[in-house]
Amino acid sequence: MALLVAATVATFALAVPSHGQSNATSGKVARPTRPASAAVRGGTPASDNTQGTGGGGPLVPNEMGRIPIVEWHQVVDADGTYKVSRDRFLAELTELHARGYVPISLGDYLDRKIDIPAGKSPVLFTFDDASPSQFSYIEKGGQLTIDPRSAIGILNEFLKTHSDWKPRGVFCMLPAAQVGHAFFGEKGIAGQKSEWRFKKVQYLQQQGFDLCNHTLWHAQLNKYSDAVVQEQLARGAMAIDSAVPGYKIRGFALPYGLWPKNRALAFSGSWFDKKSKREVKYSNEAVFEVAGGPARSPYDPLFNPHSMPRVQLQGGTKLKPTLDALDKPGATARYVSDGNSATVAKPAK
């Protein structure tokens, strides 16, 4: 099994090819009618936020612009394959904030309700593989506290001094993978106890983060039959439901960035659970690619939630070049809010 091979290396390194927007045909939605964002209401500048870190004038509202969906895996001591250092993770949060980005939820994106101040830009955080480095507990005197060195600990501390940000992000989780990638750690790996796993998933949901399916144990779906693909996704969804009963999963991240042979099974399917004697169905509104660059605005007529590219951050792949490119004018310039937070109705199917 693919993950069992990968589990032999502590880094949980994934052999991931670069993927841009897929040619999946399902999931494309038409942009609803909305006035073009040419200026902020009242004719005043959008904000004092400027292009790039070196200035360059106020940002012009552009709600057809691109949105970075940034992707982190492990947050550890030093950069590496699928790793960023803790210092770098904090620096990337700081850079995004300084450039006027505001984290949003997956629901904000899919429902076309990007409720951020005029002149600001949305960013969607995604965390793959549910490693202990993303969310760890420390136990002292029978009391659990969040490890301040884990990604959640670092983000929580950042939010304390940046009150304009809310706890938002998408955690694409594995409930039964090896090397500790099972709802953020088990069996004493990295000091994490198995009984803490559901508590972590529940905490994320309660704080306002999105829970995302990433299969049961990170199966390379293009290698498997339709039956196995559906089992992987259905059991991944079942595990999340076990931790947070009734939770509606809206996103799925492709393991290794690879599609199943039958692409439609990434969006929906079912599996019969012999133990409970019931059919388990799953449905994903959004499917995350592993790479591909900033994503389209939900108002863009070419926006396809069934193929959402991401900006993968690891090793030598830095955030700054992407943000610099988004600050340049043109078809791939960044999304900038006009301050109108009204919900835009979805088009009829």
N, C-alpha and C positions, 0 to 999 in steps of 0.2 A: 504494500500500500504506500502511496506517494508520501504521506506525512511521516510514516515510520522511517523512511529513508532520511527525510529531512530532519527528523528528530535526533539523529545521531550527532548533529552539530549544535552546539549550545546557542549559536546565533539565530537558529531557526531561519537560515538564509533561504530565500525563495528564488528559484530560477525564473525570473519574470521578464518576458520580452516587452518592448515598448508597444503600446497600443494607442491609437488615436480614437476618434469617434468611430464606433462600429457602423456597419451598414445594416444593422437590425432594422427591420421595416415596421415592427409594431411599436406602439407607445408614442408615436409622434403626435403632437397636439398643435392646433392652430393658435396663433396669438390672438387673445381677445381684444376687442376694440378698446383703445386707450389713447388719450391725447399724447402726442410726442412731447418728450421732456426737453424743451428748449430753454426754459428759464424757470427759476423758482417763482412761486406765486407772489405777486406784489412787485415783481421786477427787481428784487434785491438780490445780491450775490448769494450763492448757495451756502457758503460758509467761508471761514478763513482758512479752511483746509487747502493745501496747495499740492500741485503735481510733484510727486517724488519728494525725497528728503531735502533736496536743495532748493525747494520753492519753484515758482514758475507761474503763479497766479491762481485764482480760485478755480476749483473744479466745476465744470459745466455739467448740469444734470444730463444723464445719459442712461436711461433705463433699458436700453437695448444692448448695453455693454456686457463684457465678459465678467464672470464671477469665478474666483479661484476656489476650488475645492481642494484644500490641502490635506495631505495624507501622511500620517506618522505611523511608525510601527513601534520599535523599542526606544525608550528614553532612558539612556544608561550613562556610563562614565565617559565614553568617548564615541566619536562618530565612527561609523562602519557600514557594512552592508545591512540595510534595513535598520540602521541605528542612527540616532542623533544624541549628542551629549545633552545633559541637563542644562548646562549653560547656554548651549545653542538653542534648545527648545524655548527657554525663557527669552533669549534674544529675538527669536522669531515672533513670539507673542508681542514683544515690545515694538518690533519693526512694523508689524501689522497695525498696531494701535496708533503709532506715530504717523502712519500714512493715511489714517482715516478709515480703516476697515473696522467693521463691527460683526461679530459672529452671529449667525442666524441658525435656526433649526431647519431640519429637512422639511418639516411641514410648512414653514414659512416659504421655502423655495417652491415646493410642489403646488401649494395652494395660492401662489402668487400674492402673498401678503408679506412683503419685505418691509417691515415696519421699523425703519431706521431714520435718523435725522437727515434733513436736506444736506447735500454735499458729502455724505458719508457713503461708503461702499460696503456691500456684504461680502463675507467670507464664510465658507462652510468648513468646519473642522471635521476630519474623519480620522479614526484610530482603528487600525486593523490588528487582528490576531489575539486580542485579550491577554496580553502578557502581564506578568506581575509588575513589570516596569511602568505600566500605565496606571495601575491601581493596586497599591499594597497597603496592608494594615500593619501597625505595630501594636503589640499587646504588652501592656504594663499594668500589673496589679489587677488582672482580669478585665481591664478596660481597653477597648480598641480605639486607636486614633489613626487617621490617614497618614501614611508615610509622606512627610513633606518633600522627599526626594523623588517620589513617583510623579508621573505626569499630572494626575488629578491633584496631588498636593501642591505642585508648582502652579497649576492653573488657578486653584482656589486662592492661593496667596496673591497671585496677580490680580484677581478680581477684587480683593479687598482694597486695593489702591487704585483701581480703575473702575469706578462704580458705573460708568456708562456702558460697560460690558455685562452681559448676563451669562450664566453657565449654559452654554450651548455647544453642541457637537454631536457627532454620530459615532457610536462605538460598535464596530462590526466584529461580532464575537464568535468564538469557537467554544462550545461547551465540553468537548471531549478530546481535544488534541493533547499531544504529549509535550514534554519539556516545559510544563507549567502553563501552556496556552489553553487553559480550560477555565473560562470565566475568571481570569486573572490570578490563577495560581491554586495549587492543591498539593497534598501529600508532603508538605514541608518544603517544597521547592521555593527557593528565595524567601524562606521563612513563612510561607503562606499555608494556612490550614484549609482543608477541603470544606469544612463547615462555614467558612466565610464567603464562599463563592456567591450564593444567592443574595446574601446581604449586600455585596458590592453591586450586583445588577440592580437590585431594588433601590439602592442609594442613587445610582445614576438616573434612573427613571424619575425618582422623586425630585431631583434637583433640576430637571428640565432637559436632560440629554436624551438623544434618540438611541434606541436599541436596534441594531441592524444584524441581519443574518449573514453569516460567512461560511455556512455549511457546518456539519457536525464536527469534522476533524481536518478541514482544509484539503478536501479531496480535489485532485486535478480532474475536473469534470469532463474534459474532452477525452479521457481515457475510459470512461465508464458507460454502461448501458443506461437507457432511459430510466429503468427501474432503480438503479443505484443513485442516479442523479436526484431523483425525486425523494428517495429515502434520506439522502444527505441534507437536502433543504427542509424537508418536513421535520426531521428529527432536530435540526438546528432550531426551527421555529418552536417545536414542542418544548425544548429546553428553556427557551426564553419565556414561554408561557408558564412553565413550572415555577420559575422565579417570580414572574409578574403576571399572574393570571389575567387573561383577557386583553393583554397588551396587543395593540395593532401594529404589527411590523410593516414598515413602508419601504424599507431599503434592503438591498442585498449586494454585497461586494463579491465579485468574482475571485475565487482563490487563484493565485498565480496570474490573474488577469485573463484566464482562459475560459472560453465559452463551452458549454456542453454541445455535443454534435447536433442535438435538437435544441436550438436557441430558445424556443418558446418555453422550455422547461425552466429557464432562469426566471421567467415572469410568473408562472403559475404551474401548479401540478398537485399531485396527491400521492399518498402512500398509506397502505393498510398496515396498521399496527396490530400484530397478532396478539400481543400481550393484553391490550385493552379491548381488542376486537372492534376497532373503529377506524374509519378512514380519516386521515389527517390531511387537510388541505392547506396550501400556502399560496400567497399572492403577493407579489412585489411590484409596487408602483415605480420604484427607482432601482436601476441596476448600475453600480459603480464599476467603471473600468479601473485598471491599475495605474494608468498614466494618460497622457494625451493633451495636457495643458489646461488652461482655464476653460470653464464651461460656458455655454450660452445662457443668456437671460431667459427666464421663463416666459417672457413676452416675445421672444424671437420666434418667428414662424418655423425655424428649423430646430428649435429646442426639442430634444428627445429624451424624456426621463428614463427610457429604457437603455440609454447608453450615455452615462454621465462621466466625462473624462475628469481626471484628477491631476494635481500637481504633487508628485511624489517627492518627499524630502528625506534624504538619507545621505550618508557618506559625503561624496563630493557634489551632490545635487543640492544647490542652495536655493533659498527663497528669493533673494534680492533680484536676480535676473528676470524672474517672472514678474515681479512687481514693477520693475523698471519698464518692461515691455508693455505692461498694462497702462502705464502712465503716458505712453505715446499715442498720438491721435491716429485714428484709422478704424478699420472694421473690427479690430480686436482690442480696442481700448476698453478700459474698465467700466463697469456698471457704477453709476453715481446717482444716488437717490434725489428725487425732486421734493421729498418731504411729504408726499401724499401717501398715507398709510392705509387708505381704503382698500378693502379686500376686492380683488378683481375676480369676477365669476369665471368658473371654468367653462370652456366651450362645450356645447352639447356633443355627446358621443354618437 
